[in-house]
Amino acid sequence: MFPRSLVLLLFCCTLALAASAAKRKATVTGKLTGYAEQQVTLNVQEYAVLAGQEKVETTLAGDGTFSFAVELTGPARAFLVLGTSPVEERFTVQKADGRDTTITTQTNRAALVYLYLTPGSKQHLTVDANDVQNTLQITGKGSAASRYLNEEDWRFNRYQDKHLKNYFSYMHYPPELYVRYVEQRKADRLAFLQQYARQNRLPKHLRYVSERTIRGDAVTARLLYPSMRNSYRKDDFVPDDSYYSFMEEVEIDYSRSDKGIAYFYFLDYYLKESHRLAGTDEDYFDWVKTKLSGWPLYEYYAFALASNFKKKLYDHFGSDSPYPQLAAKVKAKYQQLEGMLEGSPAPAVVLYDTSGSKVSLSELNGQYLYLDFWATWCGPCIQEIPALEALQHDYQGRNIAFVSISVDKEADRQKWKDFVASQQLKGIQVWADATNSRKFTEAFNIRQIPRFVLLDPAGNIVDANAARPSDKRIRQLLDKLL
């Protein structure tokens, strides 16, 4: 059912981690110098599916020593942030015509230390926060893996690299040169990984997830290029089919190994772009079943619930789930959000219009409501306004109202009013204070904006994560309902 090019052979079973594994401690001790704060925080995220990021804080002793003990069920990536400092970066890059150009910029450089932790590992580090790269020393069980994470970051994530991959390459490289740049960067990172693994005892799991991350980064970069180039240059670059031919060779991981969050971000973007390029009107999560099946499908659904908490996905993890251990993890993580599933009532909130009058959300019942959560400081929110107004125009006179809910802070309330007036925004324009904004955040699990929610005439949820106005799927849904 799957093309041979998509199948990644299973790694040895030692890479797999049973969901029921018992927790064991990993310890990190060390000594910091050049660090002004009394508290230091270790950010930890296991590679297991659905693992959240944990923050563990400790107090430095008078001589700068510290100790962390973290309970783990499997391998984890952790990092310490030791402050930031303003620096002037100066570097040379090559333009498409072969000429060099020198760039000077002021930026803030974060002092970071990365760690690869496993249950039972014991690592010790010493570092001067003012010069991490030249002073960092890591010893103990698993230290080679931690050193790799830091050295890979120093080599391939300098400010020059960030500037190249986040702006310069989109702006100055035509497609052929951009692809060469991405593929060369991938090759260099893979070569460094292989060389480091030969010279040091890197865990199989770290080698595995690092390679998957490097390859996934390259795929994501190539998929991003058309939209990012048009965003920066506005030259309407339209890639032909040959540009996307590399997607036939993309590897999907069918093992049960702990893949890490980076893999699922890559997979999510790859699948969504594949669905878009397929030009199908089939529901996305139904279509995904043509690409994935079995365990990979279920763990992707589990990941997707974070941004698409819908009954259609959640029901896969009921009592009849073929993967009960994964289903138990899903229930433990999302049970408190069941109130945002389809058919659940929207929260009782009070909003304010531009004149300061109170508007209860329930007062608007009797028609479908398309809620737009936005703010004046949110660029992507503002980019959706023309599409939202086109949607309002096209569905005028039908049983639906469009409600734009500003989540600007109290201090920016006047700025919101002025923006509504200057842009002559249409639809129902209201503002949510901190209390009511929090109610929305908790009820709909809002983690970023813009965010769109569709309610039925009774005030119940139709879709707590509805498509954006610029997405054709919202029109398809409205046409079915109205």
ZAZAZA-383582 format. One line per 5 residues: number of its first residue (from 1); their letters; for each residue x, y, z of C-alpha. Coordinates in nm, 4 decimals. Layout:
NUM	A	X:Y:Z; ...
END
This chain:
1	MFPRS	0.0000:0.0000:0.0000; 0.2937:0.2317:0.0607; 0.5579:0.3289:-0.2021; 0.8910:0.1680:-0.1313; 1.0517:0.5141:-0.1156
6	LVLLL	0.8334:0.6029:0.1821; 0.9181:0.2997:0.3930; 1.1921:0.3348:0.6497; 1.3004:-0.0085:0.7683; 1.2464:-0.0690:1.1358
11	FCCTL	1.5427:-0.0063:1.3578; 1.6419:-0.2729:1.6030; 1.3932:-0.3286:1.8799; 1.6239:-0.1695:2.1352; 1.5121:0.1686:2.0006
16	ALAAS	1.1527:0.1080:2.1053; 1.0379:0.2155:2.4464; 0.7356:0.0573:2.6097; 0.4731:0.3087:2.7140; 0.4542:0.1517:3.0565
21	AAKRK	0.8265:0.1822:3.1344; 0.8998:0.2741:3.4935; 1.0503:0.6116:3.5697; 1.4113:0.6430:3.6776; 1.6160:0.9425:3.7774
26	ATVTG	1.8655:1.1233:3.5596; 2.0946:1.3567:3.7505; 2.2731:1.6676:3.6304; 2.5261:1.8407:3.8535; 2.7620:2.1229:3.7754
31	KLTGY	2.9142:2.4586:3.8462; 2.8293:2.7890:3.6789; 3.0447:3.0984:3.6693; 2.9602:3.4326:3.5133; 2.5918:3.3784:3.5856
36	AEQQV	2.4088:3.6621:3.7595; 2.0893:3.4847:3.8675; 2.0367:3.2750:4.1787; 1.7930:3.0355:4.0076; 1.8696:2.8168:3.7083
41	TLNVQ	1.6093:2.6223:3.5100; 1.6487:2.2938:3.3261; 1.3954:2.2474:3.0442; 1.3320:1.8784:2.9725; 1.1277:1.7071:2.7014
46	EYAVL	1.1244:1.3336:2.6460; 1.1275:1.2039:2.2900; 0.8183:0.9891:2.3535; 0.4976:1.0815:2.1724; 0.2764:1.3199:2.3743
51	AGQEK	0.5596:1.4083:2.6131; 0.5313:1.7655:2.7343; 0.8135:1.9983:2.8292; 0.8956:2.0017:3.1997; 1.0764:2.2847:3.3742
56	VETTL	1.2852:2.2012:3.6786; 1.4289:2.4872:3.8834; 1.7064:2.4868:4.1402; 1.8992:2.7410:4.3443; 2.2708:2.7902:4.2908
61	AGDGT	2.4972:2.7473:4.5903; 2.7301:3.0325:4.6813; 3.0116:2.8816:4.4760; 2.7870:2.8350:4.1690; 2.7294:2.4638:4.2096
66	FSFAV	2.3902:2.3081:4.1409; 2.2129:1.9742:4.1104; 1.9070:1.8497:3.9216; 1.7268:1.5163:3.9514; 1.4725:1.4431:3.6766
71	ELTGP	1.2344:1.1456:3.6579; 1.2402:0.9939:3.3065; 1.0763:0.6991:3.1328; 1.2995:0.7265:2.8270; 1.5533:0.9460:2.6473
76	ARAFL	1.5044:1.3210:2.6690; 1.6484:1.6398:2.5271; 1.7134:1.9122:2.7840; 1.8614:2.2587:2.7856; 1.9733:2.5343:3.0202
81	VLGTS	1.9298:2.9017:2.9270; 2.2085:3.0977:3.0910; 2.1019:3.4440:2.9807; 2.1496:3.6542:2.6690; 2.3997:3.9193:2.5742
86	PVEER	2.3983:4.1835:2.2974; 2.6609:4.1197:2.0293; 2.7541:4.2548:1.6880; 2.7632:3.9804:1.4262; 2.9609:4.0341:1.1045
91	FTVQK	2.9740:3.7685:0.8347; 3.0025:3.7203:0.4594; 2.7564:3.5310:0.2393; 2.7357:3.4797:-0.1345; 2.4548:3.6129:-0.3525
96	ADGRD	2.3059:3.4330:-0.6504; 2.5411:3.6129:-0.8918; 2.8435:3.4755:-0.7066; 2.9403:3.8056:-0.5450; 3.0133:3.8185:-0.1735
101	TTITT	2.8262:4.0529:0.0528; 2.9175:4.1363:0.4093; 2.6401:4.1719:0.6647; 2.6681:4.3394:1.0041; 2.3863:4.3155:1.2549
106	QTNRA	2.3156:4.3780:1.6209; 2.1547:4.0823:1.7932; 2.1097:3.9138:2.1291; 2.2974:3.5882:2.1640; 2.1469:3.3295:2.3977
111	ALVYL	2.3839:3.1271:2.6137; 2.2502:2.7709:2.5874; 2.3704:2.4322:2.7080; 2.2049:2.1199:2.5629; 2.1893:1.7793:2.7301
116	YLTPG	2.0839:1.4335:2.6153; 1.9490:1.2502:2.9188; 1.8405:0.8914:2.9734; 1.6990:0.7156:3.2819; 1.9882:0.6534:3.5163
121	SKQHL	2.2351:0.8868:3.3422; 2.4631:1.1047:3.5531; 2.6288:1.4049:3.3945; 2.8396:1.6853:3.5335; 2.9085:2.0148:3.3619
126	TVDAN	3.1157:2.3251:3.4254; 3.0711:2.6398:3.2198; 3.1217:3.0141:3.2169; 2.7923:3.1682:3.1081; 2.9827:3.4502:2.9372
131	DVQNT	3.1711:3.2118:2.7061; 2.9817:2.8847:2.6768; 3.1455:2.7592:2.3592; 3.5018:2.7851:2.4902; 3.4435:2.6808:2.8518
136	LQITG	3.1755:2.4088:2.8465; 3.2938:2.0763:2.9864; 3.0549:1.7791:3.0228; 3.1542:1.4500:3.1805; 2.9817:1.1393:3.3097
141	KGSAA	2.7492:0.8727:3.1716; 2.5971:0.9932:2.8434; 2.8177:1.3021:2.8187; 2.9309:1.2282:2.4599; 2.5702:1.2612:2.3439
146	SRYLN	2.5320:1.5947:2.5215; 2.8570:1.7239:2.3724; 2.7313:1.6310:2.0262; 2.4121:1.8356:2.0710; 2.6135:2.1431:2.1669
151	EEDWR	2.8787:2.1082:1.8992; 2.6161:2.0498:1.6290; 2.4393:2.3664:1.7429; 2.7588:2.5734:1.7461; 2.8535:2.4545:1.3992
156	FNRYQ	2.5199:2.4768:1.2184; 2.3052:2.7218:1.4115; 2.5191:3.0353:1.4201; 2.3488:3.3660:1.3579; 2.4864:3.3519:1.0038
161	DKHLK	2.3064:3.0215:0.9479; 1.9834:3.1560:1.0960; 2.0016:3.4612:0.8689; 2.0648:3.2420:0.5662; 1.7869:2.9927:0.6269
166	NYFSY	1.5260:3.2367:0.7621; 1.5647:3.5271:0.5183; 1.8687:3.5594:0.2938; 1.8269:3.2360:0.0990; 1.4573:3.3045:0.0309
171	MHYPP	1.5327:3.6585:-0.0785; 1.8449:3.6060:-0.2899; 1.8520:3.2441:-0.4101; 1.6520:3.1293:-0.7144; 1.5034:2.7776:-0.6846
176	ELYVR	1.7998:2.5851:-0.8227; 2.0512:2.7619:-0.5981; 1.8226:2.7350:-0.2980; 1.7890:2.3575:-0.3423; 2.1669:2.3226:-0.3686
181	YVEQR	2.2068:2.5262:-0.0487; 1.9524:2.3132:0.1427; 2.0956:1.9841:0.0200; 2.4545:2.0907:0.0954; 2.3539:2.1940:0.4459
186	KADRL	2.1866:1.8548:0.4934; 2.4931:1.6719:0.3638; 2.7268:1.8696:0.5918; 2.5119:1.8000:0.8995; 2.4869:1.4287:0.8189
191	AFLQQ	2.8630:1.4067:0.7613; 2.9268:1.5751:1.0959; 2.6900:1.3326:1.2707; 2.8562:1.0313:1.1122; 3.2070:1.1555:1.1923
196	YARQN	3.1138:1.2342:1.5515; 2.9496:0.8949:1.5949; 3.2636:0.7204:1.4674; 3.4855:0.9088:1.7101; 3.2531:0.8914:2.0111
201	RLPKH	3.0085:0.6452:2.1611; 2.6792:0.8025:2.0654; 2.3595:0.6181:2.1637; 2.1822:0.4501:1.8725; 1.8689:0.6426:1.9571
206	LRYVS	2.0393:0.9812:1.9339; 2.2015:0.8930:1.6013; 1.8635:0.7793:1.4770; 1.6570:1.0833:1.5781; 1.9341:1.3233:1.4752
211	ERTIR	1.9417:1.1811:1.1240; 1.5619:1.1957:1.1003; 1.5674:1.5570:1.2203; 1.8324:1.6614:0.9685; 1.6454:1.5013:0.6783
216	GDAVT	1.3138:1.6410:0.7987; 1.4592:1.9920:0.8244; 1.5667:1.9753:0.4604; 1.2238:1.8596:0.3430; 1.0515:2.1335:0.5420
221	ARLLY	1.2892:2.3977:0.4044; 1.2159:2.2988:0.0445; 0.8411:2.2940:0.1068; 0.8554:2.6399:0.2639; 1.0507:2.8025:-0.0176
226	PSMRN	0.7667:2.8971:-0.2588; 0.5548:3.0775:-0.0007; 0.8493:3.2376:0.1779; 1.0085:3.3630:-0.1444; 0.6815:3.5189:-0.2547
231	SYRKD	0.6401:3.6697:0.0911; 0.9799:3.8425:0.0772; 1.0096:3.9185:-0.2951; 0.6442:3.9210:-0.4008; 0.7481:3.7874:-0.7434
236	DFVPD	0.4717:3.5247:-0.7669; 0.7073:3.2300:-0.7989; 0.4902:2.9327:-0.8961; 0.6733:2.6002:-0.8722; 0.5952:2.3355:-1.1324
241	DSYYS	0.5565:1.9651:-1.0615; 0.9284:1.9046:-1.1022; 1.0013:2.1261:-0.8016; 0.8063:1.8886:-0.5765; 0.9497:1.5664:-0.7206
246	FMEEV	1.1686:1.5269:-0.4095; 0.8562:1.4442:-0.2091; 0.8480:1.0990:-0.3688; 1.1644:1.0142:-0.1789; 1.0563:1.1376:0.1626
251	EIDYS	1.0925:0.8738:0.4334; 0.8159:0.8161:0.6848; 0.9178:0.6377:1.0023; 0.7155:0.3203:1.0628; 0.9002:0.2114:1.3750
256	RSDKG	0.7778:0.2496:1.7314; 1.0912:0.4295:1.8428; 1.0699:0.7531:2.0405; 1.0909:0.9988:1.7531; 1.0792:1.3350:1.9286
261	IAYFY	0.8645:1.6419:1.8680; 1.0779:1.7645:1.5750; 0.9835:1.4579:1.3715; 0.6111:1.5149:1.4215; 0.6345:1.8819:1.3258
266	FLDYY	0.8060:1.7740:1.0053; 0.5524:1.4972:0.9400; 0.2591:1.7294:1.0050; 0.3831:1.9913:0.7587; 0.4799:1.7326:0.4985
271	LKESH	0.1375:1.5660:0.5109; -0.0513:1.8947:0.4985; 0.1499:2.0130:0.1989; 0.0962:1.6754:0.0304; -0.2775:1.7077:0.0875
276	RLAGT	-0.2757:2.0608:-0.0564; -0.0784:1.9566:-0.3628; -0.3106:1.6607:-0.4197; -0.5874:1.9140:-0.4860; -0.8463:1.6935:-0.3199
281	DEDYF	-1.1570:1.8033:-0.1311; -1.1384:1.4910:0.0855; -1.1254:1.5624:0.4572; -0.7614:1.5945:0.5588; -0.7678:1.3363:0.8374
286	DWVKT	-0.9475:1.0865:0.6142; -0.6923:1.1499:0.3410; -0.4034:1.0930:0.5832; -0.5087:0.7275:0.5962; -0.3852:0.6941:0.2378
291	KLSGW	-0.0360:0.7789:0.3629; -0.0280:0.6197:0.7077; -0.1752:0.3154:0.8758; -0.1411:0.1215:1.1996; 0.0796:0.2607:1.4726
296	PLYEY	0.2208:0.5550:1.2676; -0.1340:0.6716:1.1913; -0.2433:0.6546:1.5543; 0.0624:0.8299:1.6935; 0.0204:1.1051:1.4324
301	YAFAL	-0.3455:1.1422:1.5308; -0.2327:1.1657:1.8951; 0.0105:1.4432:1.8005; -0.2484:1.6223:1.5845; -0.4944:1.6434:1.8740
306	ASNFK	-0.2846:1.9241:2.0235; -0.3943:2.1620:1.7473; -0.7017:1.9746:1.6180; -0.8875:1.8574:1.9248; -1.1885:1.7129:1.7479
311	KKLYD	-1.4196:1.4243:1.8154; -1.3195:1.2599:1.4894; -0.9624:1.2187:1.6152; -1.0344:1.1752:1.9831; -1.2705:0.8834:1.9198
316	HFGSD	-0.9779:0.6796:1.7862; -0.8577:0.6493:2.1454; -1.1655:0.5007:2.3059; -1.1967:0.1633:2.4771; -1.1770:-0.0211:2.1435
321	SPYPQ	-0.8471:0.1402:2.0373; -0.5979:-0.1140:1.8967; -0.3261:0.0643:2.0966; -0.4579:0.0828:2.4554; -0.1348:0.2164:2.6057
326	LAAKV	-0.1312:0.5084:2.3613; -0.5035:0.5614:2.4212; -0.4407:0.5829:2.7956; -0.1744:0.8500:2.7359; -0.4131:1.0455:2.5136
331	KAKYQ	-0.6895:1.0341:2.7745; -0.4532:1.1431:3.0508; -0.3307:1.4385:2.8445; -0.6564:1.5603:2.6918; -0.9412:1.4520:2.9168
336	QLEGM	-0.9677:1.7997:3.0665; -1.0324:1.9393:2.7167; -1.3343:1.7225:2.6373; -1.5529:2.0293:2.6839; -1.4293:2.1714:2.3514
341	LEGSP	-1.5414:1.8718:2.1469; -1.8205:1.9165:1.8939; -2.1581:1.9656:2.0582; -2.0174:2.1103:2.3799; -2.1525:2.4527:2.4867
346	APAVV	-1.9350:2.7586:2.4384; -1.8251:2.9325:2.7603; -2.0450:3.2024:2.9130; -1.8506:3.5229:2.8538; -1.9135:3.8964:2.8494
351	LYDTS	-1.7465:4.1067:2.5808; -1.7329:4.4806:2.5064; -1.8047:4.6633:2.1811; -1.6193:4.9758:2.0693; -1.8594:5.2010:2.2625
356	GSKVS	-1.7924:5.0094:2.5849; -2.1307:4.8380:2.5977; -2.1425:4.4807:2.7238; -2.2191:4.2033:2.4770; -2.2922:3.8548:2.6071
361	LSELN	-2.1900:3.5827:2.3646; -2.5177:3.4032:2.4338; -2.7099:3.7121:2.3111; -2.5899:3.6256:1.9608; -2.7429:3.2760:1.9636
366	GQYLY	-2.9948:3.1892:1.6950; -2.7407:3.1957:1.4142; -2.4074:3.0332:1.3398; -2.1144:3.2305:1.4820; -1.7699:3.2374:1.3256
371	LDFWA	-1.5390:3.3641:1.5986; -1.2078:3.5258:1.5074; -0.9593:3.5622:1.7967; -0.7044:3.8263:1.7039; -0.5012:4.1267:1.8273
376	TWCGP	-0.3677:4.4457:1.6731; -0.0085:4.3318:1.7325; -0.0597:4.0003:1.5471; 0.0654:4.0201:1.1883; -0.0852:3.6872:1.0719
381	CIQEI	-0.4186:3.7954:1.2231; -0.4211:4.1166:1.0230; -0.3237:3.9278:0.7071; -0.6482:3.7286:0.7394; -0.8710:4.0394:0.7531
386	PALEA	-0.9207:4.0776:0.3735; -1.0189:3.7092:0.3448; -1.2500:3.7457:0.6465; -1.4233:4.0459:0.4915; -1.4621:3.8571:0.1633
391	LQHDY	-1.6197:3.5715:0.3579; -1.8595:3.8102:0.5304; -1.9562:3.9642:0.1980; -2.0180:3.6312:0.0274; -2.2338:3.4945:0.3119
396	QGRNI	-2.4254:3.8141:0.3768; -2.7944:3.7503:0.4410; -2.7409:3.3910:0.5481; -2.7818:3.2569:0.8998; -2.4309:3.3373:1.0202
401	AFVSI	-2.2597:3.6249:1.2014; -1.8877:3.6995:1.2001; -1.7527:3.7980:1.5414; -1.4014:3.9398:1.5715; -1.2821:3.9124:1.9325
406	SVDKE	-0.9779:4.1206:2.0195; -0.7541:3.9812:2.2930; -0.5459:4.2995:2.3131; -0.4443:4.3910:2.6666; -0.6326:4.6583:2.8606
411	ADRQK	-0.3494:4.9040:2.7898; -0.4055:4.8551:2.4146; -0.7842:4.8767:2.4223; -0.7859:5.2240:2.2673; -0.5413:5.1067:2.0029
416	WKDFV	-0.7930:4.8340:1.9156; -1.0772:5.0882:1.8903; -0.8677:5.3144:1.6680; -0.7713:5.0225:1.4437; -1.1341:4.9133:1.4018
421	ASQQL	-1.2312:5.2696:1.3106; -0.9379:5.3449:1.0774; -0.9733:5.0151:0.8903; -1.3539:5.0337:0.8904; -1.3740:4.6739:1.0018
426	KGIQV	-1.7043:4.5044:0.9430; -1.8877:4.2311:1.1306; -1.9283:4.2283:1.5079; -1.6217:4.3846:1.6666; -1.5753:4.3137:2.0382
431	WADAT	-1.2972:4.3054:2.2965; -1.2344:4.0480:2.5698; -1.0887:4.1542:2.9030; -0.8321:3.9364:3.0816; -1.0912:3.7316:3.2706
436	NSRKF	-1.3049:3.6479:2.9686; -1.0017:3.5981:2.7456; -0.8825:3.3378:2.9963; -1.2210:3.1632:2.9781; -1.1866:3.1359:2.6009
441	TEAFN	-0.8277:3.0156:2.6285; -0.9227:2.7399:2.8700; -1.2395:2.6351:2.6864; -1.0889:2.6279:2.3364; -0.7256:2.5520:2.4288
446	IRQIP	-0.6044:2.8644:2.2490; -0.2248:2.8662:2.2357; -0.1740:3.1068:1.9472; -0.3667:3.3477:1.7282; -0.5255:3.3903:1.4855
451	RFVLL	-0.7672:3.1229:1.5946; -1.1151:3.0589:1.4553; -1.4091:2.8812:1.6183; -1.7483:2.7960:1.4683; -2.0597:2.7744:1.6888
456	DPAGN	-2.4085:2.6528:1.5959; -2.7288:2.8563:1.6539; -2.7693:2.6989:2.0005; -2.4242:2.8206:2.1048; -2.2634:2.4774:2.0847
461	IVDAN	-1.9281:2.4029:1.9262; -1.9237:2.2935:1.5627; -1.5464:2.3260:1.5266; -1.3193:2.4625:1.7996; -1.0334:2.4897:1.5512
466	AARPS	-1.2093:2.6004:1.2346; -1.0256:2.6734:0.9116; -0.9024:3.0266:0.8479; -1.0980:3.2610:0.6177; -0.8234:3.2223:0.3552
471	DKRIR	-0.8634:2.8424:0.3597; -1.1164:2.7074:0.1092; -1.2262:2.4448:0.3608; -1.4223:2.6990:0.5650; -1.6432:2.7731:0.2636
476	QLLDK	-1.6947:2.4038:0.2043; -1.8093:2.3630:0.5636; -2.0350:2.6682:0.5617; -2.1952:2.5609:0.2346; -2.2906:2.2309:0.3969
481	LL	-2.4362:2.3991:0.7056; -2.6166:2.7041:0.5680
END
